[in-house]
């Protein structure tokens, strides 16, 4: 099974999609923190779905990209040490920066920063213990992706031996593992413990396997969609996420039960559409979104800090706009001065 894409650095519309997803997450959090919409309103529900399921789409996207661009032959040639170093340098520099800012300025993001918690974050072992032990808002995603990176060599070997059948079994098996948590385990918890339960590995990592299955299918065919067809097919999927029904007031309601799987199927199909789109020369707007995609990790981790900076002084829509603008500037800066040098070091 051929697994090396013709252009490893650009696959369809995934770069612009990454930028859109990061923007959705930041807009959702900032809209809640700056109290821009009433609970249960159409805007509030749409932002809740786009923000929360934007993170879910990042899981699918992460699984797709890793399995699509790093097959077992490449991994074996590169060596495990080099592979893990590259992955470490992808996550650690910006994550460590965010954790250091939180601890240094006592911003209260995450648990009390004891030496045990700091060690867990430095080693990324918190993902296997409790993802919400991250010392930065949103860091639970980082902890779970670190688990994938650690386990990936074994998964890549099994994929090489088992082919597409292994990926199907992995996706279905991990999905089945999520059923108890999604259908009743989260909402049975006390209110304060629901999100802590929601972020646990059984409820999330099957999305990485769904992305891996997409990668396996992507590698079996050269057929690709025209970008205009992709956008047309994406419209009804977006409507499912944006429509103002069913109404909910507790955002966890939209993240549990069978309805969660419906929304997860929608975002997985959106990732698939982006991945199966023919490469082409993007216009100025596509280039802007692709640039935002390059900054996405920094935007994801740093927008809570710009909120902390702005909120004590400016509220409402102006505060929201300032915090979002500063977050984008900060993401661009850390990409230029931290992520790019670290990436060159990892490839060197």
C-alpha positions in Angstrom: 0.0 0.0 0.0 1.6 3.3 -1.1 1.6 5.7 1.8 3.9 8.5 0.8 1.9 11.5 -0.5 3.2 13.3 -3.5 3.4 16.5 -1.5 4.0 15.9 2.1 4.0 19.5 3.1 0.6 20.3 1.6 -2.4 18.0 1.4 -5.5 19.4 -0.2 -7.1 22.1 2.0 -5.7 20.9 5.3 -3.6 23.9 5.9 -6.5 26.4 5.6 -8.7 24.0 7.6 -6.2 24.0 10.4 -6.3 27.8 10.5 -10.2 27.8 10.5 -10.3 25.2 13.4 -7.8 27.2 15.6 -9.8 30.4 14.9 -13.1 28.6 15.9 -11.6 27.4 19.2 -10.2 30.8 20.0 -13.4 32.6 19.1 -15.5 30.2 21.1 -13.4 30.6 24.3 -13.1 34.3 24.0 -16.8 34.8 23.3 -17.6 32.9 26.5 -15.0 34.7 28.6 -16.2 38.1 27.3 -19.8 37.1 27.7 -20.8 38.0 24.1 -24.0 35.8 23.8 -26.8 34.5 26.0 -26.7 30.8 27.0 -29.1 28.9 24.7 -29.1 31.5 21.9 -28.4 30.5 18.4 -25.0 32.3 18.4 -24.0 30.7 21.7 -24.9 27.2 20.6 -23.1 27.6 17.2 -19.9 28.9 18.8 -20.1 26.0 21.4 -20.3 23.4 18.6 -17.7 25.0 16.4 -15.2 25.5 19.2 -15.6 22.1 20.9 -15.8 20.1 17.8 -13.0 22.2 16.3 -10.8 20.5 18.9 -12.3 17.1 17.9 -11.4 17.9 14.3 -7.8 18.6 15.4 -7.6 15.1 16.8 -8.8 13.6 13.5 -6.4 15.9 11.6 -3.5 14.9 13.8 -4.1 11.2 13.3 -4.5 11.7 9.5 -1.3 13.7 9.0 0.9 11.4 11.2 -0.3 8.2 9.5 -0.2 9.7 6.1 3.2 11.3 6.1 5.2 8.9 8.3 4.7 5.3 7.2 6.7 2.5 8.7 9.5 2.5 5.9 10.2 6.2 6.6 10.1 5.7 10.3 12.4 2.7 10.1 14.9 4.7 8.0 14.7 7.7 10.2 15.1 5.8 13.5 12.9 6.0 16.6 15.2 8.5 18.3 15.0 11.0 15.5 11.2 10.5 15.1 10.5 11.1 18.8 12.8 14.1 18.8 11.0 15.7 15.9 7.6 15.1 17.6 8.9 16.4 20.9 10.2 19.6 19.2 6.7 20.0 17.6 4.9 20.0 20.9 7.3 21.0 23.7 8.7 24.5 22.9 5.3 26.4 22.7 3.7 24.2 25.3 6.6 24.7 27.8 6.4 28.5 27.1 2.6 28.5 27.9 3.1 26.5 31.1 6.0 28.7 32.2 3.9 31.9 31.7 1.0 30.4 33.7 3.3 29.3 36.6 5.4 32.5 36.6 2.4 34.8 36.6 0.2 32.6 38.8 -2.7 32.8 36.3 -4.5 29.7 37.6 -4.7 27.7 34.4 -4.9 24.1 35.5 -4.0 22.5 38.9 -1.7 23.9 41.6 1.8 23.8 40.0 3.4 21.5 42.5 6.7 19.9 41.6 4.9 16.6 40.7 2.5 18.5 38.3 5.5 20.3 36.8 7.4 17.1 36.2 4.3 15.5 34.6 4.0 18.4 32.2 7.7 18.4 31.4 7.5 14.7 30.5 4.0 14.8 29.0 3.0 11.9 31.2 -0.1 13.8 32.4 -1.8 12.7 29.3 -1.8 9.1 30.5 -2.8 10.1 34.1 -5.4 12.8 33.7 -5.2 15.2 30.6 -6.6 18.0 32.6 -3.5 18.1 34.7 -2.0 20.3 32.0 -0.7 23.6 33.4 -2.3 25.6 30.6 -5.8 25.9 29.3 -6.4 23.5 26.4 -3.2 21.5 27.2 -5.3 18.3 27.6 -5.2 18.0 23.8 -1.4 18.1 23.9 -1.1 15.4 26.5 -3.3 13.0 24.4 -1.4 13.7 21.2 1.8 13.0 23.0 0.4 9.5 23.8 -0.1 9.0 20.1 3.5 10.0 19.3 4.8 7.7 22.0 2.8 4.7 20.7 3.1 5.5 17.0 6.1 3.3 16.0 4.2 0.2 17.1 1.1 1.4 15.4 3.0 2.2 12.2 4.5 -1.3 12.2 1.1 -2.9 12.7 -0.3 -0.8 9.9 2.4 -2.0 7.6 1.7 -5.6 8.5 -2.1 -5.4 8.7 -2.9 -2.8 6.0 -6.2 -1.1 5.8 -7.9 -3.9 7.8 -5.8 -3.0 10.9 -6.8 0.7 10.6 -10.5 -0.3 10.4 -10.2 -2.5 13.4 -8.3 0.2 15.4 -10.9 2.8 14.5 -13.9 0.6 15.4 -12.3 -0.8 18.6 -11.3 2.5 20.0 -14.7 4.0 19.1 -16.4 1.1 21.0 -14.2 1.9 24.0 -15.6 5.5 24.0 -19.3 4.4 24.2 -19.7 4.1 27.9 -18.1 7.4 28.6 -19.9 9.3 25.9 -23.3 7.8 26.4 -23.6 8.1 30.2 -20.2 8.2 32.0 -19.6 12.0 31.6 -23.1 13.2 32.6 -23.3 10.9 35.5 -20.5 12.8 37.2 -20.9 15.7 39.5 -21.0 19.0 37.6 -17.5 20.0 38.6 -16.1 16.6 37.3 -17.8 16.4 33.9 -15.2 18.1 31.8 -12.4 16.2 33.6 -14.2 13.0 32.7 -14.9 14.2 29.1 -11.2 14.7 28.3 -10.0 11.3 29.4 -8.3 9.1 26.8 -11.2 6.6 26.2 -13.4 9.5 25.2 -11.0 11.1 22.8 -8.2 9.0 21.2 -10.6 7.1 18.9 -10.6 10.3 16.9 -6.9 9.9 16.2 -7.7 6.4 14.8 -10.5 7.8 12.7 -7.9 10.2 11.2 -5.6 7.2 10.7 -8.3 5.4 8.8 -8.8 8.4 6.6 -5.1 8.4 5.9 -5.2 4.7 4.8 -8.1 5.4 2.5 -6.4 8.5 1.1 -3.3 6.5 0.3 -5.3 3.9 -1.8 -6.6 6.4 -4.5 -5.3 9.3 -6.5 -8.8 10.7 -7.1 -9.3 14.2 -5.7 -12.1 16.7 -5.6 -12.2 20.1 -7.2 -12.0 22.8 -4.5 -15.3 24.3 -5.6 -17.0 20.9 -5.3 -15.5 20.5 -1.8 -16.9 23.8 -0.7 -20.3 22.9 -2.0 -20.3 19.6 -0.2 -19.1 21.2 3.0 -22.1 23.6 3.2 -24.7 21.1 4.5 -22.2 19.7 7.0 -21.5 23.2 8.3 -25.3 23.8 8.6 -25.6 20.8 11.0 -23.0 22.5 13.3 -24.5 26.0 13.0 -28.3 25.4 13.0 -30.0 26.6 16.2 -31.5 23.2 17.2 -31.7 21.2 19.3 -31.4 23.9 21.9 -29.1 23.4 24.9 -27.9 25.6 27.7 -25.2 23.3 29.3 -22.4 23.0 26.6 -21.6 19.5 27.9 -25.0 18.4 26.7 -23.8 18.9 23.1 -20.7 16.9 23.8 -22.3 13.7 25.1 -24.8 11.1 24.1 -25.5 9.8 20.5 -25.7 13.4 19.3 -21.9 13.7 19.9 -21.2 11.0 17.4 -23.4 12.8 14.8 -21.3 15.9 15.2 -18.1 13.9 15.2 -19.1 12.3 11.9 -19.7 15.8 10.5 -16.3 17.1 11.5 -14.6 13.9 10.3 -16.3 14.3 6.9 -15.1 17.9 6.8 -11.5 16.8 7.4 -11.9 14.1 4.7 -13.2 16.7 2.2 -10.3 18.9 2.9 -7.8 16.0 2.6 -9.3 14.7 -0.6 -9.3 18.0 -2.4 -7.0 18.5 -5.3 -3.9 20.7 -4.7 -3.9 24.0 -6.4 -2.6 27.5 -6.2 -4.7 29.1 -3.4 -6.0 32.7 -3.7 -5.1 35.4 -1.3 -7.8 34.3 1.2 -6.6 30.7 1.0 -3.0 31.8 1.6 -4.2 33.9 4.6 -6.0 30.8 6.1 -2.9 28.6 5.3 -0.7 31.1 7.2 -3.2 31.0 10.1 -2.9 27.2 9.9 0.8 27.5 10.4 0.2 29.6 13.5 -2.6 27.3 14.8 -0.8 25.7 17.7 0.3 29.0 19.1 -3.2 30.5 18.6 -4.7 27.5 20.4 -2.4 27.7 23.4 -1.9 31.5 23.7 -5.4 33.0 23.4 -6.2 32.4 27.1 -3.2 34.5 28.0 -4.3 37.5 25.8 -7.7 37.2 27.5 -6.0 37.5 30.9 -4.1 40.5 29.6 -7.1 42.3 28.1 -10.1 41.4 30.3 -9.2 43.4 33.4 -9.1 46.6 31.3 -11.6 46.1 28.4 -14.8 44.1 28.2 -17.4 43.2 25.7 -16.9 43.1 21.9 -13.9 45.5 22.1 -12.1 43.3 24.6 -12.9 40.2 22.6 -11.5 41.8 19.4 -8.3 43.0 21.2 -7.7 39.6 22.8 -8.2 37.8 19.5 -6.0 40.2 17.6 -3.2 39.9 20.2 -3.5 36.1 20.2 -3.0 36.0 16.4 0.0 38.3 16.7 1.4 36.2 19.5 0.9 33.0 17.5 2.7 34.5 14.5 5.6 35.6 16.7 6.1 32.2 18.4 5.8 30.4 15.1 8.5 32.7 13.6 10.9 32.7 16.6 10.2 29.3 18.3 8.4 26.8 16.1 10.3 27.4 12.9 13.8 27.2 14.5 12.7 24.1 16.5 11.4 22.5 13.3 14.7 23.2 11.4 16.6 21.7 14.3 14.4 18.6 14.3 14.9 18.1 10.5 18.7 18.8 10.7 
